[in-house]
Amino acid sequence: MTNSARRSGRPSSSAAYNVGDVVDTPDSAIKSWRYLGAGEWEPNDAVRYTTSPGGGVAYPLQRNPGGGQYTIRDLLPKHRTALRPELMTTAGITTAPGVAVSIDSAAAGEWSRKDLVFTMSGATSAGYTEIPVAADVLGNAQRIGYHVHFRVYCDDWSKVAVFGLWPYFETTANRCGFSIVSNGSPFGCTDPEFAAAWNGKYRTFQFSAPQRSSVTGAVPMWGVNDSSDSSVTITGIRAQIQTSGACVIKINRVYSSEWPCGTFTLIGDGAYNKFRENVLPEYIKRDWRGAVSLYKTVDASPLLPSYANLNDFAKAGWDVYPHMRAVDGANDVPLTGTETSDAIGKAWAALADAISDNTVAPAAGRRIAQFLQNTGRSNVAGSVFMAQELAQQGVVAARHYCTDSEFGCNAYAGGAVFNVSKVYPLLSDGITRADGTAGNTTGWIPPLGRYNHFVNELYAVNATTQGASTPALRDTYSGSLLEMAVTRAATFGAALWGFTHEITDLSGVEPSSNNSGTMQWRGLLSDMDRHTRDGKLIVISPSEHYAITYGRSDDVFVRWDGEWVYRHDPTRIAF
């Protein structure tokens, strides 16, 4: 199939042409056409999709969504390193009581050949170790950007009560914190269920600039709004460490990933008819891709799609994938966390088979998943992990909270293990909001791994000036947190995933809960047009996002832990 419908202006005759012949028609709006045979033509620049040997849509990396500045293949980050131990000495480092600091050889495959090592011989109180950061070899001051990454090793995370890294600016009096451990960890490193994934391993902790907390003194507001700098000079890093016993923590490097542009991924949750009517034609015009999820079909409600409707998305190159319900297939409740492997597999297969049997994009329908009420729980205590169960079915990525034993997190858990309000969403900027799920810009590489792409609810978009008691403005775009998130994605090269249900026509009133209005949609579309035209944003599907990162076919790709590695040697970090 092609990404473009047949258009007027094609050659009037096909009798003299062979399949594959290209004909120029200077008087036509489309200057060049390719003959398909049987009297059919297509624009010569139309993109054609093929099926990869392992199944699935092989999205061509040379595709240029919307005609912007970048092809998909162009999208690779640069990594700006702010702390590199192999270029450091311990001179000038001020240690906290009970902490010894040294520089030692790193493990093979790590990017920096040396580690900055913190050795705690026993229990320590919450002290601070000051680490000055010198200019680079060219004399340039070190900087951190919108995306901040800490590559860290710990031999026993169970002994770590507090671990935070605080960049400071000019002096130690001007600093802010990025908290890795404090009453547990949002990343899962202190969860005893996942000790094998973290202890004795180098792991990367990712933050975004608005996620900073505990601001002290004069701290630049980088990455907060469209007028802020995308990076900022630091003069050092303060390590806050408190332990309950002996352990070793190593820092291999601190760096920022800088992408050439941001990305926006739109999901039509449930593929409602009003979403299709408003969004799909506009996306086809622009050669954009998105995703819709199969929850129920028209047999349950006339608002929901038929299989023919779902196929309209599939033919346009969209992902069509299962929206998992309770595993009994009858009760519209979140997964309980006690489901068996067999039950999860059967529930998944029922929805995936329905997509495969009724659309032209069966493989894309089997690669992505999401869950009712974003609740991808499974029986952690019984070693049933949702990500691994879905991986056995061919799923490569998922939307929102999913238990993942490979990454080592139970993203749905609350309290000390994972408290979504503590670290996510990434908007610690003083703005009061009623719904914390609006405004996420979580980065190209999800902080909790590929099965935990956090998303914005487009309908939970309080204006930035309103208080916590104000209801969501589901038909407002200008001044909303959604607009802020789109602006940040375009300005700082961030990745933004968002979803909604219906997009309804209004008569001066807000749409119903969990839906969006047409005015919001028009404002969002206008902003997306502007940012893509300026080369600051591309609009892609979840499968395309995966193809750029974890599933990239080049010699570099993203490993399960979020680091770019070589395909010929995936044990070695590439940049």
Residue pairs with C-beta under 8 A, 6 or more apart in sequence:
1 48
1 49
1 315
1 317
1 360
2 42
2 43
2 46
2 47
2 48
3 46
3 47
3 48
3 49
3 287
3 316
3 317
4 42
4 43
4 46
4 47
4 287
5 284
6 40
6 41
6 42
7 29
7 30
7 43
8 28
9 25
9 27
9 28
9 29
9 30
10 25
10 28
10 30
10 33
10 41
11 17
11 23
11 25
11 33
11 35
11 41
14 35
14 39
14 40
14 41
17 23
17 35
18 35
19 35
19 36
19 37
20 34
20 35
21 34
21 35
22 32
22 33
22 34
22 35
22 44
23 32
23 33
23 35
24 31
24 32
25 31
25 32
25 33
30 43
32 43
32 44
32 45
33 41
33 42
33 43
33 44
34 41
34 42
34 43
34 44
34 46
35 41
36 42
47 60
47 63
47 287
49 57
49 58
49 59
49 60
49 317
50 57
50 58
51 57
51 58
51 363
52 58
52 363
55 362
55 363
55 366
55 394
56 363
56 364
56 366
56 367
56 543
57 317
57 361
57 363
57 364
57 543
59 72
59 541
59 543
59 544
59 547
60 72
61 71
61 72
61 73
61 547
61 548
61 553
62 71
62 72
62 73
63 71
63 72
63 287
64 70
64 71
64 72
64 287
65 72
65 286
65 287
65 288
65 289
65 532
65 538
65 539
65 540
65 544
66 286
66 287
66 288
66 532
66 538
66 539
67 287
67 532
68 261
68 532
68 533
68 535
68 537
68 538
69 261
69 535
70 260
70 261
70 535
70 538
72 538
72 540
72 544
72 547
72 548
73 554
74 260
75 259
75 260
75 261
75 263
75 538
75 548
76 259
76 260
76 556
77 257
77 258
77 259
77 444
77 493
77 564
78 257
78 258
78 575
79 255
79 256
79 257
79 258
79 564
79 575
80 143
80 144
80 145
80 231
80 255
80 256
80 257
80 258
81 112
81 253
81 254
81 255
82 133
82 142
82 143
82 144
82 167
82 234
82 237
82 254
82 255
82 256
83 116
83 131
83 133
83 142
83 237
83 251
83 253
83 254
83 255
84 112
84 253
85 103
85 106
85 112
85 114
85 115
85 116
85 251
85 252
85 253
86 103
86 106
86 112
86 113
86 114
87 134
87 136
87 137
88 103
88 114
88 116
88 134
89 103
90 101
90 102
90 103
92 132
93 101
93 129
93 130
93 131
93 132
94 129
94 130
95 101
95 129
96 124
96 127
96 128
96 129
96 241
97 124
97 125
97 127
98 120
98 121
98 122
98 123
98 124
98 125
98 127
98 243
99 118
99 119
99 120
99 124
99 127
99 129
99 241
100 118
100 119
100 120
100 121
101 116
101 117
101 118
101 119
101 129
102 117
102 119
103 114
103 115
103 116
103 117
104 114
104 115
104 117
104 250
105 113
105 114
105 115
106 112
106 113
106 114
106 115
106 250
106 252
107 153
107 202
108 571
108 572
109 569
109 571
109 572
109 573
110 151
110 202
110 252
110 573
111 151
111 252
111 253
111 573
111 575
112 151
112 252
112 253
115 153
115 250
115 251
115 252
116 131
116 250
116 251
116 252
117 248
117 249
117 250
118 129
118 239
118 241
118 248
118 249
118 250
118 251
119 248
120 159
120 241
120 243
120 245
120 246
120 247
120 248
120 249
121 246
122 243
122 245
122 246
123 243
123 244
123 245
124 241
124 242
124 243
125 242
126 161
126 162
126 240
126 241
126 242
127 240
127 241
127 242
128 166
128 238
128 239
128 240
129 238
129 239
129 241
130 172
130 236
130 238
131 236
131 237
131 238
131 239
132 235
132 236
133 142
133 234
133 235
133 236
133 237
134 142
135 141
135 142
136 142
141 233
141 234
141 235
142 233
142 234
142 235
143 231
143 232
143 233
143 234
143 256
144 167
144 209
144 231
144 232
144 234
144 254
144 256
145 209
145 222
145 223
145 230
145 231
145 256
145 257
145 258
145 492
146 208
146 209
146 222
146 223
146 230
146 231
146 256
146 488
146 492
146 493
146 494
147 206
147 207
147 208
147 209
147 256
147 257
147 258
147 443
147 492
147 493
147 494
148 167
148 178
148 206
148 207
148 208
148 209
148 254
148 256
149 204
149 205
149 206
149 207
149 254
149 255
149 256
149 257
149 562
150 165
150 178
150 180
150 204
150 205
150 207
150 251
150 254
151 202
151 203
151 204
151 251
151 252
151 253
151 254
151 255
151 563
152 180
152 202
152 203
152 204
152 205
152 249
152 250
152 251
152 252
153 200
153 201
153 202
153 203
153 248
153 249
153 250
153 251
153 252
154 160
154 163
154 189
154 198
154 199
154 200
154 247
154 248
154 249
154 250
155 199
155 200
155 247
155 248
156 199
156 245
156 247
157 181
157 185
157 189
157 190
157 195
157 198
157 199
157 247
158 190
158 192
158 195
158 199
158 244
159 243
159 244
159 245
159 246
159 247
160 181
160 189
160 190
160 241
160 242
160 243
160 244
160 247
160 249
161 181
161 242
161 243
161 244
162 181
162 182
162 240
162 241
162 242
163 179
163 180
163 181
163 182
163 239
163 240
163 241
163 242
163 249
164 177
164 178
164 179
164 180
164 181
164 182
164 214
164 239
164 240
165 177
165 178
165 180
165 237
165 238
165 239
165 240
165 251
165 254
166 175
166 176
166 177
166 178
166 214
166 237
166 238
166 239
166 240
167 175
167 176
167 178
167 234
167 236
167 237
167 238
168 174
168 175
168 234
168 235
168 236
168 237
168 238
169 175
169 218
169 219
169 220
169 232
169 233
169 234
169 235
170 218
170 235
171 217
171 235
172 236
172 238
173 216
173 217
174 216
174 217
174 218
174 219
175 215
175 216
175 217
175 219
175 238
176 212
176 213
176 214
176 215
176 216
176 219
177 212
177 213
177 214
177 215
177 240
178 205
178 207
178 211
178 212
178 213
179 213
179 214
179 422
179 423
180 187
180 189
180 205
181 189
181 190
183 416
184 190
184 191
184 415
184 416
184 417
184 418
184 419
185 191
185 417
185 418
186 418
186 419
186 420
186 422
186 423
186 424
186 448
187 203
187 205
187 408
187 409
187 447
187 448
188 194
188 197
188 198
188 407
188 408
188 409
188 410
188 411
188 417
188 418
188 448
189 198
189 203
189 408
190 416
190 417
191 408
191 409
191 410
191 413
191 417
193 380
193 381
193 410
194 405
194 408
194 409
194 410
196 408
197 405
197 406
197 407
197 408
198 408
202 250
202 252
203 561
204 561
204 562
204 563
205 447
206 443
206 445
206 447
206 562
207 426
207 447
208 223
208 426
208 441
208 442
208 443
208 494
209 222
209 223
209 224
209 492
210 223
210 224
210 426
210 427
210 428
210 429
210 441
210 488
211 423
211 424
211 426
211 427
211 428
212 219
212 428
213 428
220 228
220 229
220 232
221 228
221 429
222 228
222 229
222 230
222 231
222 232
223 229
223 230
223 488
223 492
224 429
225 484
225 487
225 488
226 487
226 488
226 491
230 258
230 491
230 492
230 493
231 256
231 258
237 254
239 251
241 249
257 443
257 444
257 445
258 493
259 444
259 493
259 494
260 493
261 490
261 493
261 535
261 536
261 537
261 538
262 441
262 488
262 489
262 490
262 491
262 492
262 493
262 494
262 495
262 496
262 531
262 536
262 537
262 538
263 444
263 489
263 494
263 495
263 496
263 537
263 538
263 539
263 540
263 545
264 486
264 489
264 496
264 498
264 528
264 537
264 538
264 539
264 540
265 290
265 291
265 495
265 496
265 497
265 498
265 539
265 540
265 541
265 542
265 545
266 279
266 290
266 291
266 498
266 499
266 539
267 290
267 291
267 292
267 293
267 370
267 399
267 455
267 497
267 498
267 499
267 542
268 275
268 276
268 279
268 290
268 291
268 292
268 293
268 313
268 499
268 500
268 501
269 292
269 293
269 295
269 323
269 370
269 499
269 500
269 501
270 292
270 293
270 294
270 295
270 296
270 304
270 323
270 501
271 292
271 293
271 294
271 295
271 304
271 305
271 309
271 310
271 313
271 320
272 303
272 304
272 305
272 501
272 502
273 302
273 303
273 304
273 305
273 309
273 502
274 303
274 502
274 503
274 504
274 505
275 292
275 500
275 501
275 502
275 503
276 292
276 305
276 309
276 312
276 313
278 503
278 518
278 521
279 290
279 503
279 521
280 312
280 313
280 316
280 318
282 525
283 289
283 290
283 316
283 318
283 539
284 316
286 529
286 532
286 539
288 539
288 540
289 316
289 317
289 318
289 319
289 539
289 540
289 541
289 543
289 544
290 318
290 319
290 539
290 541
291 318
291 319
291 320
291 321
291 368
291 541
291 542
291 543
292 305
292 310
292 313
292 318
292 319
292 320
292 321
293 320
293 321
293 322
293 323
293 370
294 310
294 320
294 321
294 322
294 323
294 351
294 354
294 355
294 365
295 304
295 323
295 325
295 372
296 304
297 304
297 305
297 306
297 307
297 310
298 304
298 305
298 306
298 309
303 502
307 354
307 358
307 359
310 320
310 355
310 358
310 359
311 358
311 359
311 360
313 320
313 359
314 320
314 359
314 360
314 361
314 364
314 365
315 360
315 361
317 361
317 541
318 361
318 364
318 541
319 361
319 364
319 365
319 367
319 368
319 541
319 542
319 543
320 355
320 359
320 361
320 364
320 365
321 352
321 355
321 364
321 365
321 366
321 367
321 368
321 369
321 370
321 542
322 348
322 351
322 352
322 355
322 365
322 369
322 370
323 351
323 370
323 371
323 372
324 335
324 347
324 348
324 351
324 369
324 370
324 371
324 372
324 376
325 331
325 332
325 347
325 372
326 332
326 333
326 334
326 335
326 336
326 347
326 372
327 335
327 339
327 343
327 344
327 346
327 347
328 343
328 347
329 347
329 350
332 372
333 372
334 371
334 372
334 373
334 375
334 377
335 371
335 372
335 375
335 376
335 377
335 378
335 386
336 377
337 377
337 378
337 379
337 380
337 412
338 379
338 382
339 347
339 377
339 378
339 379
339 384
340 379
340 384
341 384
341 389
344 378
344 384
344 386
344 389
344 390
345 389
345 392
345 393
348 369
348 389
348 390
348 393
348 395
349 393
352 365
352 366
352 393
355 361
355 362
355 365
355 366
356 362
356 365
356 366
359 365
364 541
364 543
366 393
366 394
366 395
367 394
367 395
367 396
367 397
367 543
367 546
368 395
368 396
368 397
368 398
368 399
368 542
368 543
368 546
369 376
369 390
369 395
369 397
369 398
369 399
370 376
370 398
370 399
370 400
371 377
371 386
371 398
371 399
371 400
371 401
371 402
374 399
374 400
374 401
374 455
375 401
375 412
376 386
376 387
376 398
376 400
376 401
376 402
376 403
376 411
376 412
376 451
377 386
377 401
377 403
377 412
378 384
378 385
378 386
378 389
378 403
380 403
380 410
380 413
383 405
385 403
385 404
385 405
386 398
386 402
386 403
386 404
386 451
387 398
387 402
387 403
387 404
387 405
387 406
387 407
387 449
387 451
388 404
388 405
388 406
390 398
390 402
390 451
396 450
396 546
396 550
396 551
397 450
397 451
397 453
397 542
397 545
397 546
397 550
398 450
398 451
398 452
398 453
399 453
399 455
399 497
399 499
399 542
400 411
400 452
400 453
400 454
400 455
401 411
401 412
401 420
401 452
402 411
402 412
402 451
402 452
403 409
403 410
403 411
403 412
404 410
404 411
404 448
404 449
404 451
404 452
406 449
406 560
407 448
407 449
407 451
407 452
407 560
407 561
409 418
409 448
409 449
409 452
410 417
410 418
411 418
411 448
411 452
412 418
414 420
420 436
421 436
424 436
424 440
424 442
424 447
424 454
425 436
425 437
425 438
425 439
425 440
425 442
425 454
426 439
426 440
426 441
426 442
427 433
427 436
427 439
427 440
427 481
431 464
431 481
432 466
432 467
432 468
433 439
433 462
433 464
433 466
433 468
433 481
434 460
434 462
434 466
434 467
434 468
434 469
434 470
434 471
434 472
435 457
435 460
435 462
435 472
437 455
437 456
437 457
437 460
438 456
438 457
438 460
438 461
438 462
438 472
438 480
438 481
438 482
438 485
439 456
439 481
439 482
439 484
439 485
440 454
440 455
440 456
440 485
440 496
440 497
441 485
441 488
441 489
441 492
441 494
441 495
441 496
442 453
442 454
442 494
442 495
442 497
443 494
443 495
444 494
444 495
444 545
444 548
444 549
445 549
445 558
445 562
446 452
446 453
446 454
446 562
447 562
448 454
449 560
449 561
449 562
450 546
450 549
450 550
450 560
453 497
453 542
453 545
454 497
455 497
455 498
455 499
456 482
456 485
456 496
456 497
456 498
456 499
457 498
457 499
457 500
457 514
458 482
458 498
458 499
458 500
458 516
458 520
458 524
459 472
459 474
459 500
459 501
459 511
459 513
459 514
459 515
459 516
460 472
460 474
460 481
461 472
461 473
461 474
461 476
461 477
461 480
461 481
461 482
461 483
461 520
462 470
462 471
462 472
462 473
462 480
462 481
463 470
463 473
463 476
463 479
463 480
463 481
464 479
464 480
464 481
464 484
465 479
471 510
473 480
473 510
474 510
474 511
474 513
474 515
474 516
474 517
474 520
475 506
475 510
475 511
475 516
475 517
475 518
475 519
475 520
476 517
476 519
476 520
476 523
477 483
477 519
477 520
477 522
477 523
477 524
477 527
478 523
480 520
482 498
482 520
482 524
483 523
483 524
483 527
485 496
485 498
486 496
486 524
486 527
486 528
486 531
486 537
487 527
488 494
488 496
489 495
489 496
489 531
489 537
490 531
490 534
490 536
490 537
491 536
495 545
497 542
500 514
500 515
500 516
501 514
501 515
501 516
502 511
502 512
502 515
502 516
503 515
503 516
503 517
503 518
503 520
503 521
504 511
504 512
504 515
504 516
504 517
504 518
505 517
505 518
506 517
506 518
506 519
510 517
511 517
528 537
528 539
531 537
532 538
532 539
540 548
547 553
549 557
549 558
550 557
550 558
550 559
550 560
551 557
552 558
554 567
555 566
555 567
555 568
556 564
556 565
556 566
556 567
556 574
556 575
557 564
557 565
557 567
558 564
558 565
559 565
559 570
563 573
564 573
564 574
564 575
565 571
565 572
565 573
565 574
566 572
566 574
